[in-house]
Amino acid sequence: MDQPIPLAQKIYFLGIHPEKGGIRSGSVSAMHFVVIGTLLMDLYLQKKIKFEEKRVIVLSTKSDNELHRFVLGKMNQVKSPKKISTWISKLNYSQKFIRSEVQKGLVAKRLIRLEEKQFLFFKWKKPVILNKQVLYRMISEIDNQIFKGTTAEDELIFLSFLEPAAMLRMIYQDRRKRKQARERLKQMRIKNSVSGAVADAIAASQAIAASVAASAAATAAARS
């Protein structure tokens, strides 16, 4: 598997349980926001967008990728640049389409297959890893990049999303090693302020979503 994997596909692939399939339980709640954040970084690396004062500026709407055209089209419709956190929240409403497109990309690369699942009236597609060697090689590369260092921008950007995606516990079972990795990532983030701004926006969007969910639950409980 020598094809380059876009960041959004890479983070989603890393989040799939290698034995059971489906997104790992520790990453489920964060995955929607993190995939959107890495999608923005894919567009940034392709010079389709840039960031100014934590706002997204569209540079080009042309792309061969359907998902990228979808996102760029939405961004191009607004009259003035919006904050990163605003776009992460807005695009979260399209999470089903975004997830589907990310899955299609991984299926095309023969990295996963999708199992049709149903419970009562609910239907969904469960991702199952086909090529575990790619997953284990990815984890090994991540470990080397964290502890031996890297200067590649795409690698630094990807590493900055491991913590928001709750991936460190999966990569490092040992608590001491996990703590060391977390400290190394903090140092790397200082060197890459762009992905740091997106990671902050993800955290803010997650906090808002959690607050809204808690408020809705409290309202429902009060009415019952």
N, C-alpha and C positions, 0 to 999 in steps of 0.2 A: 504494500500500500504506500506508493510514493507520491500520490497526489497531495498537494498542500491542503490542509483542512482549515477553513475559515474559523475565526475565533468563536463565533456563535455556535457553530457545529461542534467545535472542539470541547467547549465547556459543557454542552449538553451530553456529548458522548462520554465524557469523564464522569458525569453524574449518574450514569446508568449502572445498576448493580450487575456485576459480571456473571453471577450465577442465577439470580432470581429474575433478572430483567426489571424494567420499570426504573423510575428515578429513585435513588437511595433516599431513605426516609429522612435523613438529616438535611438533605438539600431540596426537598420538595417545595417548601414554602418560599425559598429564595430563587428558585430556578427561573421563574418567569421574568423577574426583574433583571437577573444577571444575564440571561440570554439577550435581552433587549440592550443592556449596557454593552455587551461584547459586539452586538450587531452595529451599534454606533461606532465602536472602535474599528470594526472592519471597514466601515465607510470612511473613517478618518484615515486609515492606512492607505486606502485607495485614492485619497485626496478628493473624495466626493463632498466632504464636509470639513469644516475646521471649527475650533472652539475659541471664542473670544469672550472673556469675562464670564465664563461658565454658561455661555449661550451658544447655540448651534447655528453656524452660518453655512448655507448650502452653496457649494462651489459648482456642482454639476449634477444634473438629474439623469444623465445617460448611464446606462448599465445593462449588461447582458443578463444580470441576475434578477429574476422576478421579484424576490423579496426586497432587494435593494431598491428597485424601481418603486415598489409600493411605499417604502419608508420615505424615500426622497420626494415622491409625489406629495405625500402628506405634509412634509416639511416645507415644500415649495408653495403650498397654498396659503400659508400665513403671511400677513402683511409685514410683520417685524420678527426678528429672531427671538426664539423662546429659550428659556433656561433648559439645561440638560435634564434636570429633575422633572420639569414640565413634560418633556417629550417621553421620558421613561414612564410617567404616569399615563399619558395619553395613549402611548403604544401598548400599554398593558391591556387596554380594552380590545386590542386586536391579537391578544396572546395566542388564541386558538389557531389563527392563520399563520402567525409567525412560527409557532411550534411545528405546525404541519410542514412548512417550507424547510425548516431546519432538519426535520426528520427525513424529508424527501432527499435532501442533499446527502445525508448519511447512508440512506438506502442505495442511492445511485453509486456511492463509493464502495458498496458492499460491506459496510462496517456494521450495519444493523438490519434487522428485519422487524416488521410490525405485526404483532399478533392481534387479531380481532377479539375483543373482550366484551362481555355483556353481563350486567347484573340488573335484573328486573327490566326497567325501561331505559336504562343507561347503557350506552355503547361507547367504547373508546378503543384506541390502538396502543398496545403496550410495546415499547421498544425493547428488543432483545439483542444483545451483542453477538455478532457473528465472528468477529476477528478479535479475540482476547489478546493476542500478541501485540496488536497495535496499542491497546489500552495499557498493558504492562510496560511497553516501551515508552509510552507517553509519560507514565508515572516516574520511570527511571530518569527520563530527560528533565522532568520538572525538578527532581531531587538534585540533579547535577547543576541545573541553572540556579537553584536557590543557594546551594552551599559552595559551588565553585564560581558562581557569578556568570553574568552574560551582559553583553552590550547591545544585543539585537533588540530593536524597539518593539517588534511584535511579541517577542518572548517576555520582555519586561511588562508589557501591557497585559498579556495573558496571566502572568504570575500575580498581578495586582488584583485579579478577580477571584483567586482561590479562597481568600478569606470571606468575602461577601457571599460566595457560593457554598460556604461551609464544607469545603473540600479537604481541609488540612487533617481533620480527624481520620478521614478515609486514607489519605496518603501516608500519614505517620501515626501508627498505632501507639508508639511509645510517647508518653506524655512529655518527657524531657526533650526529645527530638522535635516534637511538635512546637514546643515553646521556643526552641532555637530557630526553627523555620519561621515562626511568626515574627521574631525580632529581625531576621534577615530581610523578610518581606517589607517590614516597616522602613528599613534603610533604603531598599530599592524604590519604594514608593516616593520617597523624597526626591529621588533622581528623576522620577517620571511624573510630573505634576498633572499632565493631561489625563492619564488613566486614573490618577488619584481623584481628580475632580468628578469623573464619571462614577467611581466607586462611592464617593460621598453622596452623589445624587441617588444612587441605588439605595443606600442606607436611609436617606430621607424618604424616598418613595415607599420603602418597606415599612418605615415607622408610621407613615400616613395611612397605609393600607391596614396595618395592625390596629391603629387607633379607630379607623372607620368600622372595622370588623368588631372590635370590642364594644363600640358605641351601639352598633346594631344588635349585638347579643344582649346588651343591657336593656335596650328598649324592648326587645322581644320578651325578655324575662319579666319586665315590669308590667307588660300587657297580659301576661299569662296568669 
